[in-house]
Amino acid sequence: MINNKQRVIKAMNLETPDRVPLMCQFSIGSMMNQLKPDPVMFWYDMKTFADGLIQLRETFHFDGILVSLHGHSDDWKNGLLKTEKIGDDKTILHYEDRTEEHSLTDLPVVQFLKPKPEKAIEDIDIQYDIPAEIDYIPVSGNLYFRLNHEKMYSIFDYLYDQTGDQFSIHGEITSPFDYFLDLLGYQNALMALMLEPEKCKQILAKFTEGVKKIAVGMCRKNIDAIKISSPFAGMGFISPEFYEEFVLPYESEIIAAIRKSGKHVYIHTCGSINDRLELMYQSGASGLECLDPPPIGNVDLEDAFRRIGDRMFIKGNIDSVNTLLAGDDEKARNDVRKIIETGTTKGKGFILSTACSIAPLVSKKRIWMLSEMISEYGIY
């Protein structure tokens, strides 16, 4: 009998496990909703975050753990002026340059006292404006998770000490394209792709070196795969031609380094990607995640298996909003059953997951439903 970790690895190897593996990505809001932790400590403290990941896996019988934040340290306390508690579920951290609102609803909300100035492409000095060693994750607008290089991978050691070889552990890195967009701002960045493509490529190449260094270091830990978070690479944001020119070469370089290190790697791109599935295969990645179905995306799972399912594993593609959150019981079960049946009949390399993250307000009952349905429909 194979264990949870081996089940996931078999799927990523395009082999047939005993049953469909289950491994969803939790949004921060979903984690907060399920765990009810101290929101500041959950965001900043490595042990609190890691213990939460372990608890969520145990609660919902997932086969693996995705580590979306790493490099934790106590640096967040530097420059902290005041901590303000508001009720039982909200804390505001006051710094000289910003406030951070941490709550049990979603990601922290950061307000800088002086807005970040937008930079034009011609003002960028590649040598000085782009660090050789990346020390942050651009999580969302104004929200950065600072990386401590001395403790960059401590969470992976901790998780392995706690769980051993029982469960599949995956790391996460961010696409160079995300760093590029964050550096210039979305509008300036997209204009620069058209007006200054060569300088854009130089910037992307510099970020690629930094991200690749993080990825290779992560590969030295007891992990099975790395997810490349690339949410802005879908057809709602850039064309296939621009994807091929400004995303594919740089993610491919990182993917090659990860594969050379003996680990699997998969690309996570939200929204509509039906027009670029074959391009994403050209990256050399082991698999794809999301493959959002209509209406949040445009991927038909059966079609995706026909086109790339014999060459890449597929991790998806449950609509977290319209199926798990808003759908009634009949719709939720029917949608998930169809996905499981497609995964078991159309391809061997399949991992059941929400297309993107589990939405913050999806109930415990609905997440439990996933493992119950695999037991009923997901046996090979």
Secondary structure, DSSP 4 states (H G I P E B T S, - for coil): ---HHHHHHHHHTT---SB--B-PPBPHHHHHHHH---HHHHHH-HHHHHHHHHHHHHHHT-SEEE-------GGGGTTEEEEEEETTTEEEEEESSEEEEEESSSS-EEEESSPPPP--GGG--HHHHS-SS--EEEEETTEEEE--GGGTTHHHHHHHHHHTTSSEEEEEEE-HHHHHHHHH-HHHHHHHHHH-HHHHHHHHHHHHHHHHHHHHHHHTSS-SEEEEE-TT-STTTS-HHHHHHHTHHHHHHHHHHHHHTT-EEEEEE-S--GGGHHHHHTTT-SEEEE-PPTTT----HHHHHHHHTTTSEEEEEE-IIIIIISS-HHHHHHHHHHHHHHHHHH-SSEEEEESSSBPTT--HHHHHHHHHHHHHH-B-
